[in-house]
């Protein structure tokens, strides 16, 4: 059966807005951001998802763990981060339409944290807010059937992936198939579903916006639960996705001066490039401006020039610019 929800004007407008932004990212070749930006977004995603679940590690500590550095902190919190790093590093290995793959992801995410990691619960569970029960999940005996039914819905061809990802997220939280890890699995699997059709979502840290609107997130889950429809939750999550895409576009389109453009470009990891390559990243500058930028890079010994006219190539000489790039990104 199709889970119940309504297509509202807000949902229609958000789907249209998201589609337009994905098109803009495709056109600007930003569907796979540069390695540094991808890494920073991955760090933000892992940190935000676990903060929502009460993890105490800071963004700097998560960054250190990703860089294989030693961190002092609660063992459980460190293990949560290490497991999440492993899962997000293997996003491409998960099949969004496979319940087996879904269980494998849970096992990887909760290994060492939960005795029955990777298995559906066999006991009753409820969701508490303080001492108050706000949701009683379906009986454990129904979980396998309900999850199989949800995966059948996910395979429907007559539903938009953007909407199906939100519906799956909500319905999975309603079923609450695991003793623990349901929240992070709901957010993770929405990423897996979206990534399968739109690669940009692998590097979109929308969980950061969820963590900033955490009370609203839980409130919309509860309101949708009470209404018996996921409509409100779909609207909320589509708004989150739309704002996250806008953030990525704003970064790509921000106005930079010549020094900032050079600093950004040379920190992307490209060792050799042409003026044409440079202008693919900074689409709003003229050929003359690009030439002036690159001459400045040569004069300041950031770049080395080889060849002449149309055969000119530039090599990066100084790549120790990460602190500057972080400042540009507001971190």
HURAHU-V529645 format. One record per residue. N is the residue number from 1. RES is the residue in three letters. D_CENTER is the distance of its C-alpha to the mean C-alpha in Angstrom with 2 decimals. Layout:
n:N res:RES d_center:D_CENTER
n:N res:RES d_center:D_CENTER
This chain:
n:1 res:UNK d_center:29.00
n:2 res:UNK d_center:26.45
n:3 res:UNK d_center:24.83
n:4 res:UNK d_center:26.26
n:5 res:UNK d_center:24.62
n:6 res:UNK d_center:25.91
n:7 res:UNK d_center:24.75
n:8 res:UNK d_center:25.35
n:9 res:UNK d_center:25.77
n:10 res:UNK d_center:22.65
n:11 res:UNK d_center:20.56
n:12 res:UNK d_center:22.35
n:13 res:UNK d_center:21.78
n:14 res:UNK d_center:18.04
n:15 res:UNK d_center:17.69
n:16 res:UNK d_center:19.94
n:17 res:UNK d_center:18.10
n:18 res:UNK d_center:14.71
n:19 res:UNK d_center:16.76
n:20 res:UNK d_center:18.47
n:21 res:UNK d_center:15.48
n:22 res:UNK d_center:14.15
n:23 res:UNK d_center:17.79
n:24 res:UNK d_center:17.94
n:25 res:UNK d_center:15.08
n:26 res:UNK d_center:16.94
n:27 res:UNK d_center:20.14
n:28 res:UNK d_center:19.07
n:29 res:UNK d_center:17.69
n:30 res:UNK d_center:14.33
n:31 res:UNK d_center:12.40
n:32 res:UNK d_center:12.22
n:33 res:UNK d_center:12.23
n:34 res:UNK d_center:14.82
n:35 res:UNK d_center:14.55
n:36 res:UNK d_center:14.69
n:37 res:UNK d_center:11.92
n:38 res:UNK d_center:9.62
n:39 res:UNK d_center:10.95
n:40 res:UNK d_center:10.63
n:41 res:UNK d_center:6.92
n:42 res:UNK d_center:6.83
n:43 res:UNK d_center:9.59
n:44 res:UNK d_center:8.31
n:45 res:UNK d_center:5.57
n:46 res:UNK d_center:8.66
n:47 res:UNK d_center:11.08
n:48 res:UNK d_center:9.96
n:49 res:UNK d_center:9.71
n:50 res:UNK d_center:13.07
n:51 res:UNK d_center:14.61
n:52 res:UNK d_center:14.46
n:53 res:UNK d_center:16.48
n:54 res:UNK d_center:18.89
n:55 res:UNK d_center:18.07
n:56 res:UNK d_center:20.21
n:57 res:UNK d_center:18.87
n:58 res:UNK d_center:18.10
n:59 res:UNK d_center:15.41
n:60 res:UNK d_center:18.25
n:61 res:UNK d_center:19.01
n:62 res:UNK d_center:15.56
n:63 res:UNK d_center:15.83
n:64 res:UNK d_center:19.32
n:65 res:UNK d_center:18.45
n:66 res:UNK d_center:16.00
n:67 res:UNK d_center:19.00
n:68 res:UNK d_center:21.33
n:69 res:UNK d_center:23.22
n:70 res:UNK d_center:25.09
n:71 res:UNK d_center:23.93
n:72 res:UNK d_center:26.26
n:73 res:UNK d_center:24.95
n:74 res:UNK d_center:25.27
n:75 res:UNK d_center:25.16
n:76 res:UNK d_center:23.07
n:77 res:UNK d_center:20.33
n:78 res:UNK d_center:20.39
n:79 res:UNK d_center:20.36
n:80 res:UNK d_center:17.33
n:81 res:UNK d_center:15.38
n:82 res:UNK d_center:17.08
n:83 res:UNK d_center:16.31
n:84 res:UNK d_center:12.56
n:85 res:UNK d_center:12.74
n:86 res:UNK d_center:14.78
n:87 res:UNK d_center:12.61
n:88 res:UNK d_center:9.40
n:89 res:UNK d_center:12.08
n:90 res:UNK d_center:13.46
n:91 res:UNK d_center:10.81
n:92 res:UNK d_center:13.28
n:93 res:UNK d_center:16.08
n:94 res:UNK d_center:15.15
n:95 res:UNK d_center:16.92
n:96 res:UNK d_center:15.25
n:97 res:UNK d_center:18.85
n:98 res:UNK d_center:20.41
n:99 res:UNK d_center:21.22
n:100 res:UNK d_center:22.35
n:101 res:UNK d_center:19.01
n:102 res:UNK d_center:17.46
n:103 res:UNK d_center:20.14
n:104 res:UNK d_center:19.65
n:105 res:UNK d_center:16.03
n:106 res:UNK d_center:17.45
n:107 res:UNK d_center:20.23
n:108 res:UNK d_center:18.12
n:109 res:UNK d_center:16.01
n:110 res:UNK d_center:19.26
n:111 res:UNK d_center:21.82
n:112 res:UNK d_center:24.37
n:113 res:UNK d_center:23.19
n:114 res:UNK d_center:24.59
n:115 res:UNK d_center:27.78
n:116 res:UNK d_center:26.74
n:117 res:UNK d_center:23.18
n:118 res:UNK d_center:22.37
n:119 res:UNK d_center:25.00
n:120 res:UNK d_center:25.20
n:121 res:UNK d_center:27.12
n:122 res:UNK d_center:30.90
n:123 res:UNK d_center:31.61
n:124 res:UNK d_center:31.17
n:125 res:UNK d_center:28.38
n:126 res:UNK d_center:27.85
n:127 res:UNK d_center:25.34
n:128 res:UNK d_center:27.02
n:129 res:UNK d_center:26.74
n:130 res:UNK d_center:29.18
n:131 res:UNK d_center:32.17
n:132 res:UNK d_center:31.59
n:133 res:UNK d_center:30.29
n:134 res:UNK d_center:27.89
n:135 res:UNK d_center:27.09
n:136 res:UNK d_center:29.10
n:137 res:UNK d_center:27.23
n:138 res:UNK d_center:29.21
n:139 res:UNK d_center:31.70
n:140 res:UNK d_center:30.54
n:141 res:UNK d_center:32.88
n:142 res:UNK d_center:30.86
n:143 res:UNK d_center:27.38
n:144 res:UNK d_center:27.71
n:145 res:UNK d_center:29.14
n:146 res:UNK d_center:26.60
n:147 res:UNK d_center:23.59
n:148 res:UNK d_center:25.41
n:149 res:UNK d_center:26.08
n:150 res:UNK d_center:22.44
n:151 res:UNK d_center:21.56
n:152 res:UNK d_center:24.53
n:153 res:UNK d_center:23.18
n:154 res:UNK d_center:19.85
n:155 res:UNK d_center:22.09
n:156 res:UNK d_center:23.87
n:157 res:UNK d_center:24.10
n:158 res:UNK d_center:25.26
n:159 res:UNK d_center:22.03
n:160 res:UNK d_center:19.16
n:161 res:UNK d_center:15.92
n:162 res:UNK d_center:14.09
n:163 res:UNK d_center:16.60
n:164 res:UNK d_center:16.85
n:165 res:UNK d_center:13.24
n:166 res:UNK d_center:14.07
n:167 res:UNK d_center:17.50
n:168 res:UNK d_center:16.48
n:169 res:UNK d_center:14.27
n:170 res:UNK d_center:17.35
n:171 res:UNK d_center:19.99
n:172 res:UNK d_center:18.60
n:173 res:UNK d_center:18.64
n:174 res:UNK d_center:22.15
n:175 res:UNK d_center:23.38
n:176 res:UNK d_center:21.99
n:177 res:UNK d_center:22.74
n:178 res:UNK d_center:22.44
n:179 res:UNK d_center:24.39
n:180 res:UNK d_center:21.32
n:181 res:UNK d_center:17.58
n:182 res:UNK d_center:17.22
n:183 res:UNK d_center:14.72
n:184 res:UNK d_center:12.16
n:185 res:UNK d_center:13.04
n:186 res:UNK d_center:12.63
n:187 res:UNK d_center:9.02
n:188 res:UNK d_center:8.45
n:189 res:UNK d_center:10.74
n:190 res:UNK d_center:9.39
n:191 res:UNK d_center:6.38
n:192 res:UNK d_center:9.48
n:193 res:UNK d_center:11.56
n:194 res:UNK d_center:9.75
n:195 res:UNK d_center:9.14
n:196 res:UNK d_center:12.83
n:197 res:UNK d_center:13.99
n:198 res:UNK d_center:11.66
n:199 res:UNK d_center:10.49
n:200 res:UNK d_center:8.59
n:201 res:UNK d_center:5.67
n:202 res:UNK d_center:5.46
n:203 res:UNK d_center:4.95
n:204 res:UNK d_center:3.58
n:205 res:UNK d_center:3.47
n:206 res:UNK d_center:5.06
n:207 res:UNK d_center:6.31
n:208 res:UNK d_center:8.33
n:209 res:UNK d_center:10.11
n:210 res:UNK d_center:10.77
n:211 res:UNK d_center:12.32
n:212 res:UNK d_center:14.32
n:213 res:UNK d_center:15.56
n:214 res:UNK d_center:15.97
n:215 res:UNK d_center:19.56
n:216 res:UNK d_center:18.92
n:217 res:UNK d_center:16.25
n:218 res:UNK d_center:18.97
n:219 res:UNK d_center:21.62
n:220 res:UNK d_center:20.22
n:221 res:UNK d_center:19.81
n:222 res:UNK d_center:23.44
n:223 res:UNK d_center:24.73
n:224 res:UNK d_center:23.42
n:225 res:UNK d_center:24.98
n:226 res:UNK d_center:28.23
n:227 res:UNK d_center:28.33
n:228 res:UNK d_center:27.79
n:229 res:UNK d_center:25.26
n:230 res:UNK d_center:21.49
n:231 res:UNK d_center:22.14
n:232 res:UNK d_center:21.21
n:233 res:UNK d_center:17.94
n:234 res:UNK d_center:17.05
n:235 res:UNK d_center:18.01
n:236 res:UNK d_center:15.96
n:237 res:UNK d_center:12.64
n:238 res:UNK d_center:13.44
n:239 res:UNK d_center:14.27
n:240 res:UNK d_center:10.96
n:241 res:UNK d_center:9.28
n:242 res:UNK d_center:12.32
n:243 res:UNK d_center:12.24
n:244 res:UNK d_center:8.75
n:245 res:UNK d_center:10.16
n:246 res:UNK d_center:13.36
n:247 res:UNK d_center:12.16
n:248 res:UNK d_center:11.15
n:249 res:UNK d_center:14.49
n:250 res:UNK d_center:16.35
n:251 res:UNK d_center:15.55
n:252 res:UNK d_center:16.82
n:253 res:UNK d_center:19.78
n:254 res:UNK d_center:20.85
n:255 res:UNK d_center:24.52
n:256 res:UNK d_center:25.30
n:257 res:UNK d_center:28.78
n:258 res:UNK d_center:30.15
n:259 res:UNK d_center:29.49
n:260 res:UNK d_center:25.86
n:261 res:UNK d_center:25.36
n:262 res:UNK d_center:27.08
n:263 res:UNK d_center:25.19
n:264 res:UNK d_center:21.79
n:265 res:UNK d_center:22.99
n:266 res:UNK d_center:24.75
n:267 res:UNK d_center:21.79
n:268 res:UNK d_center:19.67
n:269 res:UNK d_center:21.66
n:270 res:UNK d_center:23.89
n:271 res:UNK d_center:27.41
n:272 res:UNK d_center:29.46
n:273 res:UNK d_center:29.06
n:274 res:UNK d_center:31.19
n:275 res:UNK d_center:31.47
n:276 res:UNK d_center:30.05
n:277 res:UNK d_center:26.85
n:278 res:UNK d_center:26.65
n:279 res:UNK d_center:27.14
n:280 res:UNK d_center:24.36
n:281 res:UNK d_center:21.94
n:282 res:UNK d_center:24.13
n:283 res:UNK d_center:25.29
n:284 res:UNK d_center:27.26
n:285 res:UNK d_center:29.68
n:286 res:UNK d_center:33.03
n:287 res:UNK d_center:34.44
n:288 res:UNK d_center:36.77
n:289 res:UNK d_center:34.05
n:290 res:UNK d_center:32.11
n:291 res:UNK d_center:35.42
n:292 res:UNK d_center:36.11
n:293 res:UNK d_center:32.70
n:294 res:UNK d_center:33.32
n:295 res:UNK d_center:36.91
n:296 res:UNK d_center:35.77
n:297 res:UNK d_center:33.44
n:298 res:UNK d_center:36.47
n:299 res:UNK d_center:38.77
n:300 res:UNK d_center:36.50
n:301 res:UNK d_center:36.18
n:302 res:UNK d_center:32.44
n:303 res:UNK d_center:33.24
n:304 res:UNK d_center:36.07
n:305 res:UNK d_center:37.49
n:306 res:UNK d_center:39.11
n:307 res:UNK d_center:41.03
n:308 res:UNK d_center:42.14
n:309 res:UNK d_center:41.36
n:310 res:UNK d_center:39.18
n:311 res:UNK d_center:39.01
n:312 res:UNK d_center:37.62
n:313 res:UNK d_center:34.73
n:314 res:UNK d_center:33.09
n:315 res:UNK d_center:32.09
n:316 res:UNK d_center:29.98
n:317 res:UNK d_center:32.24
n:318 res:UNK d_center:30.31
n:319 res:UNK d_center:26.65
n:320 res:UNK d_center:26.76
n:321 res:UNK d_center:24.79
n:322 res:UNK d_center:21.65
n:323 res:UNK d_center:23.04
n:324 res:UNK d_center:23.75
n:325 res:UNK d_center:20.34
n:326 res:UNK d_center:18.81
n:327 res:UNK d_center:21.40
n:328 res:UNK d_center:20.52
n:329 res:UNK d_center:16.88
n:330 res:UNK d_center:18.36
n:331 res:UNK d_center:17.41
